[in-house]
Amino acid sequence: MKPMFSIIIPVYNVEKYLCECVDSVLTQSYTDLEVILVDDGSPDRCPEICDEYARRDPRVQVIHKPNGGQTSARKAGIKASRGEYVLYVDSDDLIVPDLLSIAAEIIEKYQPDVYAFDFVLFDEDGQQTEYHSLVSPALYHGESMQIVRDSLILDKNGNSAISNSLCTKITKRELLLKHQMAVPEEMRNQGEDLAVTGPLLAHCDSICFSDFIGYRYRIQKESSTNTLELNKLHQYRQVVSYLETKMGSIYEERLNTSFFSFYMCYIDWAASTYSYRRYCEFINASLTPDAAVRLEKAFYKGKTSKERMLVFLVRHRWFALLWLLRKMTRSSKE
């Protein structure tokens, strides 16, 4: 028997893209679905647009709630869902027309806990970049699930072998509900997907990986997800601490290495952006005792010569030299 899908779309301040997103769901070749639009206190015309979709299509229901962030919106959506399987879609992104048809065939054949697919990044200039999982397309269950667990967070080579995104996974409702509801709502701008996918994939019984590109991520130049803030660094550290309690000590080194990689991005960005005085303030604020311990325990070595240099400078706390080198590099390009 083919499944019913619940498509949950948290909505906040995306008036420009919302119709394109919702239309990509409602025009799916597979029609046994419901769409739950969660208006997370959006200040623009999104609430009215959501209500209009509900008036036009009985498969659409709308939840209006005060702003609480994506985790809060997803919780509201999944609690209201009725489908056997759930997919989250970000309200400025798209799903391809046959995604649910293909997923339904896989689910009818194998009944996996999770169906995972690949995605493409695209921007407003028409540039596209495909991303594929490093785990081979197949059904994993029983003993073969160890291959998946060995690839979570980072694989043995330090690669992000499996996307952390919840938007590239169609999951059994009861399984997703369990792990989604456990996540604290203050995890809301950085790493909230990983806080769910990490424990979910570590503890599920089966997952089907596909190399089908079913999701289209929109890259916006003005998007907050493309900016780096100290608060996001602290939030990611909180996610790592949360995952240690949910996934067990066997993932500790991988989680610390993930934090190291994330931290290096911030330090490199701060060195190229800030004055030396503000850069030092950033370092002092970011290098908390917990962060320092995680940096020491990480196994990350870097893949390119630039990454290896950054790793060396961060490990030895040569932040002043890092700032100077980044400024020299920037000046030479100008």
Secondary structure, 3 states (H helix, E strand, C coil): CCCCEEEEEEECCCCCCHHHHHHHHHCCCCCCEEEEEEEECCCCCHHHHHHHHHHHCCCEEEEEECCCCHHHHHHHHHHHCCCCEEEECCCCCEECCCHHHHHHHHHHHHCCCEEEEEEEEEECCCCEEEECCCCCCEEEEHHHHHHHHCCCCCCCCCCCCCCCCHHHEEEEHHHHHHHHHHCCCCCCCCCHHHHHHHHHHHHCCEEEEEEEEEEEEEECCCCHHHCCCHHHHHHHHHHHHHHHHHHCHHHHHHHHHHHHHHHHHHHHHHHHHCCHHHHHHHHHHHCCHHHHHHHHHCCCCCCCHHHHHHHHHHHCCCHHHHHHHHHHHHHHHC
